Amino acid sequence: MTTAVKAVFLAQPEAPQLGRRERRRRETRDKIFRAAMQLFAEQGFLETTTQQISEAADVGEGTFFNYFPTKGHVLTVLTDIQLDKVTHALSAARDRTRPTRAVLRRLLHSIAEEPGRSPALTRSLFTAFLSNDAVRQIVSLTLRRVRKRLAHIIAGGQRRGEIRLDRRAVDLAMTYQKAGIGSLLLWAMQPKGTLKTSLDQTFIDFWAAARRTQRDET
C-alpha cells in the first residue's frame, strides 16, 4: 500500500458518546470499513476479498461476516456517512444560518470528500456501484433518500426567493446530483486538475441555472 493512499485514511472523526459495548462495535465496524476502503483504493473492488479485508482490519473473517454479509455491504458505512452529511445540511438550511447557495455549495464538496479521497478509490467505488447488484440497490436507495432531503433544502430556498420557482424542487435536486456525480466520475477518469476546482465550477454552473433572477419575477 502506498504512503499517499494510506495517509488519506488516517484522520477519523471522533466517535459519539456511546455505551462501551456499542462503542466497541462501532470501532470494529469502522476499522473494517477503513481497511476495505484502503484496499479498494489500492487494488480495486473486484480484486479485493473479504479475507484480505479481515486481515487488514486485524479481525477474523467470521467477525467480518458478523458485521457485513458481503464485501459490497461494507459500503453501507459510506452511504450512512453521506446521508448524515445531507441531514446536517438540511438542518443548517432550516436554521437559516447560511444562504441556501452556501449550504448547497458546501454540501457538494462534503459529499465528494469520502469517494474523492483519490482517483483510484473513486474508480473502484464506481465499479462496485455498477457491477454488484446488492451495492447498486443500496446506492440507488441512498440516492433517492439524499434527493428527498436535497429537495427540502431547495424548496426552502424557493420560499426565501433564492431559487427559481418554475422548476420543481425535486427536479433541481436531481440536476444537482447528476452534476456532482458527473464531476466526480470525470475527475476520476482524467485527474488533470483538483477535484475541488472541478466541483467549484460545477456548482457555479448549477447555481447559474437554479438561482432566481429578476427575469423570473416578471
C-alpha positions, 0 to 999 in steps of 0.5 A, a space after each residue: 500500500 502506498 504512503 499517499 493512499 494510506 495517509 488519506 485514511 488516517 484522520 477519523 472523526 471522533 466517535 459519539 458518546 456511546 455505551 462501551 459495548 456499542 462503542 466497541 462495535 462501532 470501532 470494529 465496524 469502522 476499522 473494517 470499513 477503513 481497511 476495505 476502503 484502503 484496499 479498494 483504493 489500492 487494488 480495486 473492488 473486484 480484486 479485493 476479498 473479504 479475507 484480505 479485508 479481515 486481515 487488514 482490519 486485524 479481525 477474523 473473517 467470521 467477525 467480518 461476516 458478523 458485521 457485513 454479509 458481503 464485501 459490497 455491504 461494507 459500503 453501507 458505512 459510506 452511504 450512512 456517512 453521506 446521508 448524515 452529511 445531507 441531514 446536517 445540511 438540511 438542518 443548517 438550511 432550516 436554521 437559516 444560518 447560511 444562504 441556501 447557495 452556501 449550504 448547497 455549495 458546501 454540501 457538494 464538496 462534503 459529499 465528494 470528500 469520502 469517494 474523492 479521497 483519490 482517483 483510484 478509490 473513486 474508480 473502484 467505488 464506481 465499479 462496485 456501484 455498477 457491477 454488484 447488484 446488492 451495492 447498486 440497490 443500496 446506492 440507488 436507495 441512498 440516492 433517492 433518500 439524499 434527493 428527498 432531503 436535497 429537495 427540502 433544502 431547495 424548496 426552502 430556498 424557493 420560499 426565501 426567493 433564492 431559487 427559481 420557482 418554475 422548476 420543481 424542487 425535486 427536479 433541481 435536486 436531481 440536476 444537482 446530483 447528476 452534476 456532482 456525480 458527473 464531476 466526480 466520475 470525470 475527475 476520476 477518469 482524467 485527474 488533470 486538475 483538483 477535484 475541488 476546482 472541478 466541483 467549484 465550477 460545477 456548482 457555479 454552473 448549477 447555481 447559474 441555472 437554479 438561482 432566481 433572477 429578476 427575469 423570473 419575477 416578471 
